[in-house]
């Protein structure tokens, strides 16, 4: 392989690895709020669910999806603080 090919492979590997480490905003089946946390692991989803339960006052159910941002009055950060505009992708 030549140096250009190796460089391109390393570049794409870095981009895909970095994007998988992005924070996410999760929605829930039984609540109309989104919670944004750092990361996209099962532990991060669990953390978002715990924040949702704290804010909502009851279990929020399963996550229904995720995105890189949340706008509007029903957005919360990992600490349970309401924020009308959260962008997680850096």
Secondary structure, 3 states (H helix, E strand, C coil): CCHHHHHHHHHHHHHHHHHHCCCEEEEECCEEEEEEECCCCHHHHHHHHHHHHHHHCCCCCCEEEEECEEECCCEECCCCCECCEEECCC
